[in-house]
């Protein structure tokens, strides 16, 4: 009878112990659930864009700095895949002012908002990916503009955070395609790549 009670008690306690262990294991998995962050070499960011952007300008690493900031940039044309004469000359400076804001970052994923002084249309991206280490970062995302033709772009932005702004700013994009069937004749074709860098030493923080 004593052995029967002992076995009965074990039969009750063992499932409870296993359930407790599984619960703890599940909780650990949830706490350390890895983010689904695609590599910047994913086919969604074309090789041609990355080649013109320059691998030396991409900051790798899974511990990027916090990008909870807004800053303003000017653009000097650094590279393009368009023939000479079909885009502004390399080295020329665009008169358009660009505004950037990163918010709600969690490890390597954040939100991005962009705007420029030409159309004043705010572009909102729910998911931007970030790599980097120390003060160095590279952010990359896909976005669709509401401008003529509704183009979808693959975008890369790099720099180094300082106390006053973003140093070594570099920004590039490739037009992946247009959503509208009626595309104006005077816009850049699908596949066009543009890479810019700051003509100044610093793209200053500025709330907007």
Residue, then its C-alpha position, 0 to 999 in steps of 0.5 A: x500500500x505504501x508503494x502504491x501511494x508513493x507511485x501515485x504521488x510521483x505520477x501527480x508530481x512529475x507532470x507538474x514538474x515537467x509543465x513548470x520546466x516547459x513553461x520556464x523554457x517557453x518564457x525564456x524563448x519569448x524573452x530572447x526571441x530574435x528579430x527577423x532582420x534581413x541582411x542588407x545583401x537581401x535581394x530586396x536591396x539590389x547589388x548595384x545600389x550597394x556597389x555604388x553606395x560602397x561597402x566601405x560606407x556600410x556599417x555592419x554589426x548587431x549592436x547599433x546606436x539608438x537612432x531616436x533623433x531627427x536631423x537635416x541634410x543637404x545632398x551632393x551627388x556622389x554616384x549614379x548609374x545613369x549616363x552622363x547628361x541624364x542626371x545632375x553632374x557628380x559633385x553638384x549640390x542639390x538645392x533641396x533640403x532633406x529631413x530625417x527622423x528615426x523613432x521607436x527603435x527596438x534593437x535593430x528595427x525602428x520607424x522612419x519618417x522623411x520629407x524634403x523641401x521640394x514637395x513637403x510630403x511626409x513619407x512614413x516607413x513602419x519598418x526600417x532595419x539598422x545595423x552597426x556598432x558604437x556610434x556607427x550605423x546603417x539603416x535600410x528600408x523599402x518605401x513608396x512615394x506618393x509623387x508622380x508614378x508612385x515609385x517604390x525605392x530601396x533605401x540605404x542611409x549611413x553615418x556616425x552619431x555625434x553630440x551635434x548631428x550625423x557625421x559621414x552622412x551618406x544616402x542612396x536609393x534605387x527605384x525598384x518600379x512604379x505603381x502607376x501605369x501612366x508614368x510621366x515622361x520626365x521622371x527617372x526610369x526604373x532601376x535608376x540609382x542615386x547616391x548622395x553625401x553631405x557637402x558639410x562635415x555634419x548633418x545637424x540634429x533639428x526637430x521638425 
